[in-house]
Amino acid sequence: MRITDVEAIHIRMNDVKKQCDSGQDTLIVRVRTDEGITGIGEVDSSPLAVQGVINGAYSHQLCCGLKQLLIGEDPFQTEYLWQKMFRNNIYLGQSGILFHAISGVDMALWDIKGKKLEMPIWKLLGGGFHKRLRCYASVLFGDTPEQTHLEAMRLRDLGFTAVKFGWGPMGEDAKTDVALVAKARAGLGDNLDLMVDAGLVWDTKTAIQRAEAFQEYNPFWLEEPLAPHNYEGYSQLSKATSIRIAAGEEQDSLEDYRRLITEGQCDVIQVDLTRCGGFTGGMKIASLAASYYRPVANHGFTTYINVAAALHWLNSIPNALIVEFAAQGNTDLRNILTKQVIRAKDGYLEIPQEPGLGMDLNEDTVAKLRIT
């Protein structure tokens, strides 16, 4: 079997809201083969930038579009192709947009392997740790603490056992920050886990102060309060609070994650398969985290392709903690992009059993919302 084509498809809603919600547009990678088997992957990044990395012309030995590197290759050679894409694009950097583009391609290649062998990806990866995984509903803070309270009650009544609120007005001032968390806790009650995603808004001293203020509301973790590469700050924060500190969605290379663990001393390592190099990169990061006795969770606020990939990956590693499950109610791309719609039941997600990713594009949606 040989690769015959690689498509980078930009999908975008007609009405994109000005909020931190990456579920309003996405970049889909579709890899075709001479046996008629097609794999799909997703990239949560700047769609046009990723298209350039994939479709780019050959410039020289260290800068070449991924599509040119892949045509004619065997899609089963995932590690070899991962290294080929990386090493032939050193000029693009050792992390960032190159890793994002590789992620979508790698995901599609594993989808092809699973379809060809009629096996789910988690089984190809040697997994099988779970039949289902606990998830948390992931939403933005309301514009006000009162709106956050109402949203918390809605998600509680849907049966989730854990909920994360993030971004929005967090970071405006100390009073608002604490009120948002207090109202989230009040809406959830005492028996549900509450995650707080600060959204990169504070310096180190402020983060320590907020962690102290949030303590009485018993957050399960405090996520990304600092700039991604503020490893010294993360270390100071981790030592100053008993609250778990979670981070990693802004990282992508193995070196970034090594520094987050060893220098930043973060407690929960978050990995987005659409940014970190796909399954091939994600398995290495999970192994690194396990060697330092750190649990991992996925990051995913885009579509159900990302959720399905996370379920395969988390079922393939021994240190999986929980699954992020986007539940934002005012954007709906994720509900129309794929034929399959993933739903939580009693706060859990079932592990996919279908070959490959187990996801198929809704071609009507692709035709309607495709930009290029």
C-alpha positions in Angstrom: 0.0 0.0 0.0 1.3 3.5 -0.9 0.2 7.0 -0.2 -1.3 8.8 -3.2 -2.5 12.1 -1.8 -2.5 14.3 1.3 -5.2 16.9 1.8 -5.1 19.8 4.3 -8.8 20.9 4.6 -9.7 24.1 6.4 -13.2 23.9 7.9 -14.7 27.1 9.4 -18.1 28.0 10.8 -19.8 31.0 9.1 -20.2 32.8 12.4 -17.0 32.6 14.5 -17.5 34.1 18.0 -14.8 36.2 19.6 -14.1 33.7 22.4 -11.4 31.2 23.3 -13.1 28.3 21.6 -11.1 26.3 19.2 -14.2 24.3 18.2 -15.3 26.9 15.6 -12.8 26.0 12.9 -10.3 23.2 12.4 -7.8 21.8 10.0 -8.6 18.2 8.8 -5.9 16.1 7.2 -7.0 13.4 4.8 -4.5 10.8 3.5 -5.4 8.6 0.6 -3.8 5.3 -0.6 -3.7 3.3 -3.7 -5.9 0.6 -2.0 -8.7 3.0 -1.5 -8.2 3.3 2.2 -8.4 6.8 3.5 -7.3 8.1 6.9 -8.2 11.3 8.7 -6.6 13.4 11.3 -7.1 16.8 12.9 -4.9 19.8 13.8 -5.8 22.4 16.5 -3.7 25.3 15.3 -3.7 28.0 12.7 -5.3 26.3 9.7 -3.6 28.4 7.0 -0.2 28.0 8.6 -0.6 24.2 8.8 -1.8 24.1 5.2 1.5 25.9 4.2 3.6 23.3 6.0 1.7 20.4 4.4 1.3 21.8 0.9 4.6 23.7 0.7 7.0 23.3 -2.2 10.5 21.8 -1.9 12.9 24.6 -0.9 15.9 22.5 0.1 16.9 19.4 2.2 15.8 21.0 5.5 12.6 22.7 4.2 10.0 20.7 2.2 6.2 20.4 2.3 5.0 17.3 4.1 2.8 16.2 1.1 5.9 15.9 -1.2 7.7 13.8 1.5 4.8 11.4 1.9 3.6 10.6 -1.7 4.6 7.1 -2.6 5.5 6.1 0.9 4.1 3.1 2.9 1.6 4.5 5.5 2.5 1.7 7.9 6.0 3.1 8.5 4.7 5.7 11.0 7.9 6.1 13.0 10.0 6.4 9.9 7.6 8.9 8.2 7.4 10.9 11.5 11.2 11.3 11.5 11.3 12.0 7.8 8.8 14.9 8.1 10.7 16.3 11.1 14.2 16.0 9.8 13.4 17.4 6.4 11.9 20.5 8.0 14.5 21.5 10.7 14.3 25.1 9.4 10.7 25.3 10.7 11.9 24.8 14.2 12.1 22.1 16.9 8.5 22.6 18.0 5.5 24.7 17.1 3.7 24.7 13.8 5.8 21.8 12.3 4.7 19.5 15.2 1.1 20.6 14.7 1.1 19.6 11.0 2.9 16.3 11.7 0.2 15.6 14.3 -2.6 15.6 11.7 -0.7 13.5 9.3 0.4 10.9 11.9 -3.2 10.6 13.2 -4.4 9.9 9.6 -1.6 7.3 9.1 -2.7 5.4 12.2 -6.3 5.5 11.1 -5.2 3.9 7.8 -3.3 1.1 9.6 -6.3 0.4 11.8 -8.7 0.2 8.9 -6.4 -2.0 6.9 -5.9 -4.4 9.8 -9.5 -4.0 11.0 -8.4 -3.1 14.5 -8.9 0.0 16.7 -5.8 2.1 17.1 -5.6 1.5 20.9 -5.1 -2.2 20.1 -2.4 -1.4 17.5 -0.7 0.7 20.2 -0.7 -2.3 22.6 -3.4 -0.9 24.9 -6.5 -2.2 26.5 -6.4 -0.7 30.0 -10.0 0.4 30.1 -13.5 -0.3 28.9 -14.5 3.3 29.6 -12.8 6.4 31.0 -14.1 9.1 33.3 -14.4 12.5 31.6 -14.9 16.0 32.7 -17.2 18.6 31.0 -15.0 21.4 29.7 -16.6 24.8 29.2 -15.7 28.5 29.4 -16.5 30.6 32.5 -19.7 32.6 32.1 -19.4 36.3 31.5 -20.4 36.8 35.1 -20.1 34.7 38.3 -23.9 34.3 38.2 -23.8 32.9 34.6 -21.1 30.5 35.7 -23.3 29.3 38.6 -26.2 28.5 36.1 -23.8 26.7 33.8 -22.4 24.6 36.6 -25.9 23.5 37.6 -26.7 22.6 34.0 -23.7 20.3 33.7 -24.2 18.8 37.2 -27.7 17.8 36.1 -26.4 16.2 32.9 -24.6 13.6 35.1 -21.0 14.7 34.8 -18.8 13.9 37.9 -16.2 16.5 37.0 -16.4 19.9 35.3 -13.8 22.4 34.2 -14.3 26.1 33.8 -11.8 28.3 32.0 -10.7 31.5 30.4 -13.5 34.1 30.0 -13.2 36.9 32.5 -10.7 35.1 34.7 -7.7 37.4 35.3 -9.6 40.7 35.4 -9.1 41.2 39.2 -8.9 39.2 42.4 -12.5 39.7 43.4 -13.9 38.5 40.1 -11.4 35.5 40.0 -12.5 34.3 43.4 -16.2 34.9 42.7 -16.1 32.9 39.5 -14.6 29.9 41.3 -16.9 30.3 44.3 -20.0 30.3 42.0 -18.8 27.3 40.0 -18.4 25.3 43.2 -21.8 26.4 44.5 -23.4 25.3 41.3 -21.7 21.9 41.2 -22.1 21.2 44.9 -19.5 19.5 47.1 -19.5 16.1 45.5 -18.3 16.9 42.0 -14.7 17.6 41.0 -14.0 21.2 39.9 -11.1 22.1 37.6 -10.1 25.7 37.1 -8.4 26.7 33.9 -6.9 30.2 34.4 -5.9 30.7 30.8 -2.3 32.0 31.1 -3.3 35.2 32.9 -1.0 35.7 35.9 2.5 36.2 36.9 4.0 33.8 39.5 3.2 35.7 42.6 -0.4 36.3 41.6 -0.8 32.7 40.7 0.4 31.7 44.2 -2.1 34.2 45.8 -5.0 32.9 43.7 -4.2 29.3 44.5 -4.3 30.2 48.2 -7.7 32.0 47.7 -9.1 29.0 45.7 -8.1 26.5 48.3 -11.4 26.6 50.2 -13.3 25.6 47.0 -11.3 22.4 46.7 -10.3 22.5 43.0 -9.2 19.2 41.6 -6.5 21.1 39.7 -5.5 24.6 38.7 -4.6 24.7 35.0 -2.3 26.9 33.0 -2.1 29.9 35.3 1.3 30.9 33.9 3.0 31.5 30.5 3.8 28.1 28.9 7.6 28.4 29.3 7.6 29.9 32.8 9.1 26.7 34.2 10.6 28.4 37.2 7.3 30.0 38.0 5.5 26.7 37.7 8.1 25.1 40.1 7.5 27.9 42.7 3.7 27.6 42.4 3.8 23.8 42.7 5.9 24.0 45.9 3.6 26.7 47.3 0.2 24.9 47.1 -1.3 21.5 47.7 -3.6 22.0 44.7 -2.6 19.9 41.6 -1.0 22.1 38.9 -1.9 21.0 35.4 -0.3 22.2 32.1 1.0 21.1 28.8 -1.5 21.9 26.0 0.7 24.7 24.8 3.7 22.3 24.6 4.4 20.0 21.7 7.9 18.7 21.6 9.3 16.0 23.9 11.9 18.5 25.1 9.1 20.9 26.1 7.4 18.2 28.1 10.7 17.2 29.8 11.2 20.7 31.0 7.6 21.0 32.1 8.0 17.9 34.3 11.6 18.3 35.6 11.9 22.1 35.8 8.2 23.1 36.2 7.3 20.3 38.5 3.8 20.2 37.2 1.5 17.5 38.6 -0.8 16.6 35.7 0.6 16.6 32.2 -1.8 17.6 29.5 -1.3 16.4 25.9 -3.1 17.4 22.8 -2.6 14.7 20.1 -3.5 17.3 17.4 -0.4 19.4 18.4 2.2 17.0 19.9 3.0 14.9 16.9 0.0 12.6 16.9 -0.1 9.1 18.3 3.7 8.6 17.6 4.6 11.7 19.6 1.9 11.2 22.2 3.1 7.8 23.2 6.6 9.1 23.8 5.3 11.9 26.0 3.2 9.5 28.0 6.2 7.3 28.6 8.3 10.2 29.7 5.6 11.3 32.1 5.3 7.8 33.5 9.0 7.7 34.1 8.5 10.6 36.5 5.3 9.1 38.0 3.1 11.8 36.5 -0.5 11.1 35.4 -1.5 12.5 32.0 -4.8 13.8 30.6 -5.7 14.9 27.1 -6.4 18.4 25.9 -9.1 18.7 23.3 -11.6 21.5 22.7 -12.1 21.0 18.9 -14.1 18.1 17.4 -14.9 14.5 18.1 -12.0 13.4 16.0 -9.8 14.8 18.7 -11.9 13.1 21.4 -11.7 9.7 19.7 -8.0 10.0 19.2 -7.6 10.8 22.9 -9.7 7.8 24.0 -7.5 5.5 21.8 -4.3 7.0 23.3 -5.4 7.1 26.9 -6.5 3.5 26.7 -3.0 2.6 25.5 -1.0 4.0 28.5 -0.9 3.1 32.2 -0.9 6.6 33.5 -4.2 8.0 32.1 -6.1 10.2 34.5 -9.2 11.6 32.9 -10.6 12.7 29.5 -11.4 16.3 28.6 -14.8 16.5 26.9 -15.8 19.8 25.4 -19.3 20.8 26.4 -19.4 24.4 25.3 -23.0 25.1 24.3 -22.9 28.0 21.9 -20.7 26.5 19.1 -21.7 23.3 17.2 -19.0 22.4 14.6 -18.1 19.3 16.6 -21.7 18.0 16.3 -21.9 18.3 12.5 -18.4 17.5 11.2 -18.4 13.8 11.7 -21.0 11.1 11.2 -20.3 9.8 14.7 -21.3 12.0 17.7 -19.7 11.1 21.0 -21.8 11.4 24.1 -20.9 11.0 27.8 -23.0 8.6 29.9 -23.0 9.1 33.7 -19.8 11.0 33.4 -17.9 8.4 31.3 -16.9 7.8 27.7 -16.8 4.4 26.1 -13.6 3.2 24.4 -14.0 3.0 20.6 -14.1 -0.5 19.2 -14.3 0.3 15.5 -11.2 -0.1 13.1 -8.9 2.9 13.1 -10.1 6.0 14.7 -13.7 4.9 14.2 -14.7 8.4 12.8 -16.0 9.4 9.4 -16.3 12.9 8.0 -19.8 14.2 7.2 -19.0 15.1 3.6 -22.0 17.4 3.3 -20.6 19.5 6.2 -17.1 19.4 4.6 -18.5 20.7 1.3 -20.5 23.4 3.0 -17.9 24.7 5.4 -14.6 24.0 3.5 -12.6 27.2 2.9 -9.9 25.8 0.7 
